[in-house]
Amino acid sequence: MANQNNSKKISSIDGNILQDIILRGKLIARLMGDNRVNGLYKLLPWVSLIYLISPIDFISGALVPVLGAVDDVAIMWFGIASFIELCPPHVVEEHLTALTGEAPSDVVDGEIIDD
């Protein structure tokens, strides 16, 4: 249930898309280096990146050639979003707090408030 909030905390920083992308990149880099994150989960961003730079386009090349780069972006987004959602929520919150310098909005006096 707490995993549902990971993406909301990232996407609600300021509404500035470039800042959100940079923050997400830094968060992913920190989570990839964190030993508390399952090693299998760490494969998701790598597989997404490999698919993005792969010269063989499995989905749009085989199914619908009109899609072009749309499927590449969708696969990359899905891989990154899934990785962040699968990471332990307290680890994501810890790294977000370190990156943004502010406590998550649902934490008051060290206690997590469940909506």
C-alpha positions in Angstrom: 0.0 0.0 0.0 2.9 2.4 0.8 4.4 1.7 -2.6 1.6 3.6 -4.3 2.9 6.8 -2.9 6.5 6.6 -4.2 5.6 8.1 -7.6 3.3 10.7 -6.2 6.1 12.1 -4.0 8.4 12.4 -7.0 6.0 13.9 -9.5 4.6 16.5 -7.0 7.9 18.3 -6.4 7.2 21.6 -8.2 5.5 20.7 -11.4 8.7 21.5 -13.2 9.2 18.6 -15.7 13.0 19.1 -16.1 13.5 19.2 -12.3 11.4 16.1 -11.9 13.5 14.2 -14.6 16.7 15.3 -12.9 15.4 14.3 -9.5 14.2 10.9 -10.8 17.6 10.3 -12.4 19.4 11.1 -9.2 17.0 8.9 -7.2 17.5 6.0 -9.5 21.3 6.3 -9.3 21.1 6.3 -5.5 18.7 3.4 -5.4 20.9 1.4 -7.8 23.8 1.8 -5.3 21.7 1.0 -2.2 22.3 -2.6 -0.9 18.8 -2.6 0.6 17.2 -2.7 -2.8 16.7 -6.2 -4.3 19.3 -6.9 -7.1 16.6 -8.3 -9.4 14.7 -4.9 -9.2 17.9 -3.2 -10.3 17.7 -5.0 -13.6 14.6 -3.1 -14.7 16.3 0.2 -15.5 19.1 -1.6 -17.2 16.8 -3.7 -19.4 14.8 -0.6 -20.2 18.0 1.3 -21.2 19.2 -1.7 -23.3 15.8 -1.8 -25.1 16.0 2.0 -25.7 19.5 1.9 -27.3 19.0 -1.5 -29.0 19.1 -1.4 -32.8 16.4 -4.0 -32.9 13.0 -2.6 -32.2 11.0 -5.6 -31.0 7.6 -4.1 -30.4 7.1 -1.4 -33.1 9.2 -3.2 -35.7 7.3 -6.4 -35.4 3.8 -5.2 -34.5 3.1 -1.6 -35.6 5.9 0.2 -37.5 4.1 3.5 -37.1 4.8 3.7 -33.4 8.5 4.7 -33.9 10.0 6.0 -30.7 6.7 6.0 -28.7 7.1 2.5 -27.6 10.8 3.1 -26.7 9.8 5.9 -24.4 6.9 3.9 -22.9 9.2 0.9 -22.1 11.7 3.2 -20.5 9.1 5.0 -18.4 7.5 1.6 -17.4 10.9 0.2 -16.4 11.9 3.2 -14.3 8.4 3.6 -12.7 8.3 -0.1 -11.9 11.7 0.0 -10.3 10.9 2.9 -8.1 7.5 1.3 -7.1 9.2 -2.0 -6.2 11.9 -0.4 -4.0 11.1 -0.4 -0.3 9.1 2.8 0.4 11.3 3.8 3.4 14.4 3.6 1.3 12.8 5.7 -1.4 11.7 8.2 1.2 15.2 8.3 2.7 16.8 9.1 -0.6 14.1 11.6 -1.6 14.6 13.4 1.7 18.4 13.5 1.1 17.9 14.8 -2.4 15.3 17.4 -1.8 16.2 18.4 1.8 12.7 18.2 3.0 10.7 15.5 4.7 7.9 13.7 2.8 4.6 15.4 3.2 3.0 12.4 4.9 5.6 12.3 7.7 4.9 14.4 10.8 7.2 14.3 13.8 8.7 11.1 12.6 5.4 9.3 12.3 4.0 8.2 8.9 0.4 9.3 8.5 -1.6 6.8 6.5 -4.4 8.3 4.4 
